Structure formats: C-alpha cells, structure tokens
Amino acid sequence: MAKALKPYCVRADGTAVPLDVHLMVQPVDELASAFAAAGADLVSFHPEASAHIDRTLQLIRGGGCQAGLVFNPATPLEVLEYVIDKVDLVLIMSVNPGFGGQNFIDSALRKVQNARKLIDATGRDIRLEVDGGIKAENIRSVADAGADTFVAGSAIFGKPDYKAVINAMRAELGRAAPACRVA
C-alpha cells in the first residue's frame, strides 16, 4: 500500500510565479492531488498514466488547478476529442521524454496542427504547448503549425548567453503566426 503523500506548500515560501507541473508518473491521481495541495497552478499528465482520464482531469480541476494532457510523440490525439472540454492545456512532446538535448521529431508538427484544429473547434482558450528540441532554428515552424507556448531547456541553458538565445527565439516568433505568446 502506498504511503500518503504530504504536500509541501511552495506558496508558503512566497513563490508568486505560476507553477506548471508536468506529471509522467503513476499513481497520477494521488500525485496530482498532492501538487494541487502544494500550490500548483496547472497540473498536466500523460493519458497513459491514468486509468480514468476524465476522472483525473476532474480531480485536478477540483483541486483548484488548471488541467492539461500531455501527448508523447507516438501517442495519438484521439482521447483529446472526448475530454477537450475539461482541459486548459494540450502539451505535445516533440521528443521522447527522458533527458534533455534531444533533437526535435519533425512529425510533431503534424500533431500540433491536428491539436490546433481540435482546440479551435471548441472556441475555448486552451494553450497548445510544445516541449522538446525547441530552439531558435525551429520555433517559428512550431508556431506556424499552431503552438502558442514553448518549452526550451538545453537550447537556452546549454548556451553561454541565455539572453541572446531568448531574444533570437522571440525574434523568430515575431515573424510567426500572431497567436503565439511571447513572455
């Protein structure tokens, strides 16, 4: 029997930035609840990690968080059609999760396009995020495919001048589709 998790409240430390938690673990329900209690703003999970995706989304939202679904490169989007009314974020993984520095998988662009169509058909404000292999050289094509939020790790942190890399990415996004969020 699993030991109950006691959440640490990150908000008690004065953290004011939004906390976005990406869970690729099981048991997802127990951990999602713990992160919600700890002060997360958004909790996303992989459909493969939940026995009942709809129930997990309801649990996350019931904990006061926004909810998201994460799709690995080989995971089809079909489940999204049945729960899209309960998600605030769709995250497309453009690498196989596990470690940083991987190359972007080009077939993710087609998945981003398909997810964008599903999202747009709802008329809801659902973020479409892409994580993996994002860099200045490809961020514009990812944005043009329909993404509006981007995760870049080693493309930034593996360089000596973070600001220059971020500015290059922002410049590329400035030439992309207008729906992109540039922070």
C-alpha positions, 0 to 999 in steps of 0.5 A, spaced: 500 500 500 502 506 498 504 511 503 500 518 503 503 523 500 504 530 504 504 536 500 509 541 501 506 548 500 511 552 495 506 558 496 508 558 503 515 560 501 512 566 497 513 563 490 508 568 486 510 565 479 505 560 476 507 553 477 506 548 471 507 541 473 508 536 468 506 529 471 509 522 467 508 518 473 503 513 476 499 513 481 497 520 477 491 521 481 494 521 488 500 525 485 496 530 482 492 531 488 498 532 492 501 538 487 494 541 487 495 541 495 502 544 494 500 550 490 500 548 483 497 552 478 496 547 472 497 540 473 498 536 466 499 528 465 500 523 460 493 519 458 497 513 459 498 514 466 491 514 468 486 509 468 480 514 468 482 520 464 476 524 465 476 522 472 483 525 473 482 531 469 476 532 474 480 531 480 485 536 478 480 541 476 477 540 483 483 541 486 483 548 484 488 547 478 488 548 471 488 541 467 492 539 461 494 532 457 500 531 455 501 527 448 508 523 447 510 523 440 507 516 438 501 517 442 495 519 438 490 525 439 484 521 439 482 521 447 483 529 446 476 529 442 472 526 448 475 530 454 477 537 450 472 540 454 475 539 461 482 541 459 486 548 459 492 545 456 494 540 450 502 539 451 505 535 445 512 532 446 516 533 440 521 528 443 521 522 447 521 524 454 527 522 458 533 527 458 534 533 455 538 535 448 534 531 444 533 533 437 526 535 435 521 529 431 519 533 425 512 529 425 510 533 431 508 538 427 503 534 424 500 533 431 500 540 433 496 542 427 491 536 428 491 539 436 490 546 433 484 544 429 481 540 435 482 546 440 479 551 435 473 547 434 471 548 441 472 556 441 475 555 448 482 558 450 486 552 451 494 553 450 497 548 445 504 547 448 510 544 445 516 541 449 522 538 446 528 540 441 525 547 441 530 552 439 531 558 435 532 554 428 525 551 429 520 555 433 517 559 428 515 552 424 512 550 431 508 556 431 506 556 424 503 549 425 499 552 431 503 552 438 502 558 442 507 556 448 514 553 448 518 549 452 526 550 451 531 547 456 538 545 453 537 550 447 537 556 452 541 553 458 546 549 454 548 556 451 553 561 454 548 567 453 541 565 455 539 572 453 541 572 446 538 565 445 531 568 448 531 574 444 533 570 437 527 565 439 522 571 440 525 574 434 523 568 430 516 568 433 515 575 431 515 573 424 510 567 426 503 566 426 500 572 431 497 567 436 503 565 439 505 568 446 511 571 447 513 572 455 
